[in-house]
Amino acid sequence: MPDFTEKQGQYLAFIYNYTKINARPPAEADIQRYFRVTPPTVHQMILTLEQKGFIRRIPRQARTIKILLPPEQLPYLK
Protein backbone atom coordinates (compact mmCIF):
# COMPACT_ATOMS: atom_id res chain seq x y z
CA MET A 1 0.00 0.00 0.00
CA PRO A 2 1.18 3.54 -0.72
CA ASP A 3 2.33 5.59 2.23
CA PHE A 4 -0.12 8.48 2.42
CA THR A 5 -1.93 10.06 5.37
CA GLU A 6 -5.68 9.81 5.80
CA LYS A 7 -6.11 13.40 4.61
CA GLN A 8 -3.87 12.84 1.59
CA GLY A 9 -5.90 9.73 0.80
CA GLN A 10 -9.11 11.74 0.87
CA TYR A 11 -7.67 14.30 -1.54
CA LEU A 12 -6.56 11.49 -3.86
CA ALA A 13 -9.99 9.83 -3.62
CA PHE A 14 -11.71 13.14 -4.39
CA ILE A 15 -9.50 13.80 -7.42
CA TYR A 16 -10.10 10.26 -8.69
CA ASN A 17 -13.88 10.38 -8.21
CA TYR A 18 -14.25 13.91 -9.58
CA THR A 19 -12.31 12.92 -12.69
CA LYS A 20 -14.38 9.78 -13.16
CA ILE A 21 -17.72 11.61 -12.78
CA ASN A 22 -16.87 14.78 -14.73
CA ALA A 23 -14.49 13.32 -17.34
CA ARG A 24 -11.88 15.93 -16.44
CA PRO A 25 -9.73 16.54 -13.38
CA PRO A 26 -10.79 19.05 -10.75
CA ALA A 27 -9.43 22.58 -10.56
CA GLU A 28 -7.87 23.57 -7.25
CA ALA A 29 -11.01 25.68 -6.64
CA ASP A 30 -13.18 22.53 -6.87
CA ILE A 31 -11.01 20.81 -4.28
CA GLN A 32 -11.14 23.92 -2.10
CA ARG A 33 -14.94 23.97 -2.15
CA TYR A 34 -15.26 20.27 -1.36
CA PHE A 35 -12.88 20.28 1.60
CA ARG A 36 -13.77 23.82 2.73
CA VAL A 37 -10.16 24.93 3.02
CA THR A 38 -8.16 27.90 1.78
CA PRO A 39 -6.48 28.09 -1.64
CA PRO A 40 -2.97 27.89 -0.13
CA THR A 41 -3.96 24.73 1.77
CA VAL A 42 -5.13 23.03 -1.42
CA HIS A 43 -2.10 24.13 -3.38
CA GLN A 44 0.30 22.88 -0.68
CA MET A 45 -1.48 19.50 -0.63
CA ILE A 46 -1.24 19.25 -4.43
CA LEU A 47 2.49 20.00 -4.24
CA THR A 48 2.93 17.40 -1.49
CA LEU A 49 1.03 14.72 -3.44
CA GLU A 50 3.10 15.50 -6.51
CA GLN A 51 6.37 15.40 -4.56
CA LYS A 52 5.45 12.00 -3.10
CA GLY A 53 4.72 10.66 -6.59
CA PHE A 54 0.98 10.10 -6.12
CA ILE A 55 -0.07 12.57 -8.83
CA ARG A 56 1.34 14.30 -11.87
CA ARG A 57 0.35 17.74 -13.13
CA ILE A 58 1.45 20.50 -15.45
CA PRO A 59 2.34 23.57 -13.34
CA ARG A 60 0.38 26.77 -14.04
CA GLN A 61 -2.11 24.89 -16.21
CA ALA A 62 -5.64 24.21 -14.98
CA ARG A 63 -7.16 20.75 -14.67
CA THR A 64 -4.06 18.70 -15.40
CA ILE A 65 -3.92 16.57 -12.23
CA LYS A 66 -3.50 12.86 -12.98
CA ILE A 67 -3.58 10.15 -10.31
CA LEU A 68 -0.61 7.79 -10.65
CA LEU A 69 -1.95 5.09 -8.30
CA PRO A 70 -4.26 2.25 -9.31
CA PRO A 71 -7.85 2.84 -8.12
CA GLU A 72 -7.76 -0.21 -5.83
CA GLN A 73 -5.03 1.48 -3.75
CA LEU A 74 -7.18 4.56 -3.09
CA PRO A 75 -9.40 4.85 -0.01
CA TYR A 76 -13.13 5.43 -0.20
CA LEU A 77 -14.15 9.09 -0.27
CA LYS A 78 -15.85 10.06 2.99
C-alpha positions in Angstrom: 0.0 0.0 0.0 1.2 3.5 -0.7 2.3 5.6 2.2 -0.1 8.5 2.4 -1.9 10.1 5.4 -5.7 9.8 5.8 -6.1 13.4 4.6 -3.9 12.8 1.6 -5.9 9.7 0.8 -9.1 11.7 0.9 -7.7 14.3 -1.5 -6.6 11.5 -3.9 -10.0 9.8 -3.6 -11.7 13.1 -4.4 -9.5 13.8 -7.4 -10.1 10.3 -8.7 -13.9 10.4 -8.2 -14.3 13.9 -9.6 -12.3 12.9 -12.7 -14.4 9.8 -13.2 -17.7 11.6 -12.8 -16.9 14.8 -14.7 -14.5 13.3 -17.3 -11.9 15.9 -16.4 -9.7 16.5 -13.4 -10.8 19.1 -10.7 -9.4 22.6 -10.6 -7.9 23.6 -7.2 -11.0 25.7 -6.6 -13.2 22.5 -6.9 -11.0 20.8 -4.3 -11.1 23.9 -2.1 -14.9 24.0 -2.2 -15.3 20.3 -1.4 -12.9 20.3 1.6 -13.8 23.8 2.7 -10.2 24.9 3.0 -8.2 27.9 1.8 -6.5 28.1 -1.6 -3.0 27.9 -0.1 -4.0 24.7 1.8 -5.1 23.0 -1.4 -2.1 24.1 -3.4 0.3 22.9 -0.7 -1.5 19.5 -0.6 -1.2 19.2 -4.4 2.5 20.0 -4.2 2.9 17.4 -1.5 1.0 14.7 -3.4 3.1 15.5 -6.5 6.4 15.4 -4.6 5.5 12.0 -3.1 4.7 10.7 -6.6 1.0 10.1 -6.1 -0.1 12.6 -8.8 1.3 14.3 -11.9 0.3 17.7 -13.1 1.4 20.5 -15.4 2.3 23.6 -13.3 0.4 26.8 -14.0 -2.1 24.9 -16.2 -5.6 24.2 -15.0 -7.2 20.8 -14.7 -4.1 18.7 -15.4 -3.9 16.6 -12.2 -3.5 12.9 -13.0 -3.6 10.2 -10.3 -0.6 7.8 -10.6 -1.9 5.1 -8.3 -4.3 2.3 -9.3 -7.9 2.8 -8.1 -7.8 -0.2 -5.8 -5.0 1.5 -3.7 -7.2 4.6 -3.1 -9.4 4.8 0.0 -13.1 5.4 -0.2 -14.1 9.1 -0.3 -15.9 10.1 3.0 
